[in-house]
Amino acid sequence: MAEKNQSQKVSGSLNDTTRQRYEQRIDELFNGSEPLRRNGVWVMQHSDMLDLLGYGSYAMSLVESKVGVSKHPLMTAEQWKKMPDWIENPIAVFKSATVANRLVFIAPEQVDNRDIVIIVEPNGNRKIANAHILLNAYERDIPINYQDWINKNLMRYVDMKKVSLIDEKGRLKLPPVLNNQTPTQVKATAKLDPILTENDLEVYRNNRQIEINQQIEQQKGNKMAQANDNTTEQQISRQELDNRLLSWSSQYIDALNNVIVAEQNSATLDERTNLVNAFYENKKQNPLLVAPD
């Protein structure tokens, strides 16, 4: 099978900063950097595929000891940089036939006409709770007996539009409901786990985007409500200030009138002095306040 490029969709699982750090770390490992133990660089902050399969919307770290030119010579740095996209858009996903709680992802590309398998352990990070790990990725020297895996009910996901990449001659006998390309999730029976397709992944991503948009709108609404509350408080403050200014003005005028009347009535010097002192004391205790913007 010749290598074929597929349009990929990661749906926000790998932001620019995470991607940059991951790709930089891959280059470092291929250039001889000492790998970190177990808890390596983050591969992605969220996996649509693993969340769709029921393993949770968690970040994924890399087991760095599996990366490098001495491990699998056909696996280049550029191929390792594609791992996040391949995990999010695989041809198929199977439960491991040999190790419990591990998944085998089939990449949508080959190397030297060999299938690439990606080994993921959901919730497998021993140092960080609720974190997936990318354990390994390599080309298969021996062709995979996919039919055997299907017959053992190990298949969890298949992209019906890409399955021909691993079944060019159309010999795979998929479950009948998949051959009919049913667009919704296959319901589990007593003998068969649910098998999801690219249609389920599309529905998941659409719903997730709706949830994200709703969260954004809710945050906007909260900010607007807070702004309205601040405006209301400011309006109340303005009203209180207006009342204080009005009261001060009345007292100011009354005190000034008392001084004028005293002068007109030829009040004694002491009486006039007391009134003037009272006027300035009133003014001192009630300074002119400026309303806020």
Secondary structure as the mmCIF struct_conf table of DSSP 4:
data_model
#
loop_
_struct_conf.conf_type_id
_struct_conf.id
_struct_conf.beg_label_comp_id
_struct_conf.beg_label_asym_id
_struct_conf.beg_label_seq_id
_struct_conf.end_label_comp_id
_struct_conf.end_label_asym_id
_struct_conf.end_label_seq_id
TURN_TY1_P TURN_TY1_P1 SER A 11 GLY A 12
BEND BEND1 SER A 13 LEU A 14
HELX_RH_AL_P HELX_RH_AL_P1 ASP A 16 PHE A 30
TURN_TY1_P TURN_TY1_P2 ASN A 31 GLY A 32
HELX_LH_PP_P HELX_LH_PP_P1 SER A 33 LEU A 36
BEND BEND2 ARG A 37 ASN A 39
STRN STRN1 TRP A 42 MET A 44
BEND BEND3 GLN A 45 GLN A 45
HELX_RH_AL_P HELX_RH_AL_P2 ASP A 48 LEU A 52
TURN_TY1_P TURN_TY1_P3 LEU A 53 GLY A 54
BEND BEND4 TYR A 55 TYR A 55
BEND BEND5 SER A 57 SER A 57
STRN STRN2 MET A 60 LEU A 62
HELX_RH_3T_P HELX_RH_3T_P1 GLU A 64 LYS A 66
BEND BEND6 GLY A 68 GLY A 68
TURN_TY1_P TURN_TY1_P4 VAL A 69 LYS A 71
TURN_TY1_P TURN_TY1_P5 PRO A 73 LEU A 74
HELX_RH_AL_P HELX_RH_AL_P3 ALA A 77 TRP A 80
TURN_TY1_P TURN_TY1_P6 LYS A 81 LYS A 82
HELX_RH_AL_P HELX_RH_AL_P4 MET A 83 GLU A 88
BEND BEND7 ASN A 89 ASN A 89
BEND BEND8 ILE A 91 ILE A 91
STRN STRN3 ALA A 92 LYS A 95
BEND BEND9 ALA A 97 VAL A 99
TURN_TY1_P TURN_TY1_P7 ALA A 100 ASN A 101
STRN STRN4 LEU A 103 VAL A 111
TURN_TY1_P TURN_TY1_P8 ASP A 112 ASN A 113
STRN STRN5 ARG A 114 GLU A 121
TURN_TY1_P TURN_TY1_P9 PRO A 122 ASN A 123
BEND BEND10 ARG A 126 ASN A 130
STRN STRN6 HIS A 132 GLU A 139
BEND BEND11 ASP A 141 ILE A 142
HELX_LH_PP_P HELX_LH_PP_P2 PRO A 143 ILE A 144
HELX_RH_AL_P HELX_RH_AL_P5 TYR A 146 ASN A 151
TURN_TY1_P TURN_TY1_P10 LYS A 152 ASN A 153
STRN STRN7 MET A 155 VAL A 158
TURN_TY1_P TURN_TY1_P11 MET A 160 LYS A 162
HELX_RH_3T_P HELX_RH_3T_P2 VAL A 163 LEU A 165
BEND BEND12 ILE A 166 ILE A 166
TURN_TY1_P TURN_TY1_P12 GLU A 168 LYS A 169
HELX_RH_AL_P HELX_RH_AL_P6 PRO A 176 ASN A 179
TURN_TY1_P TURN_TY1_P13 ASN A 180 GLN A 181
BEND BEND13 PRO A 183 THR A 184
HELX_LH_PP_P HELX_LH_PP_P3 GLN A 185 ALA A 188
BEND BEND14 ALA A 190 LYS A 191
STRN STRN8 LEU A 196 THR A 197
HELX_RH_AL_P HELX_RH_AL_P7 GLU A 198 GLN A 264
TURN_TY1_P TURN_TY1_P14 ASN A 265 SER A 266
HELX_RH_AL_P HELX_RH_AL_P8 LEU A 269 GLN A 285
BEND BEND15 ASN A 286 ASN A 286
HELX_LH_PP_P HELX_LH_PP_P4 PRO A 287 PRO A 292
#
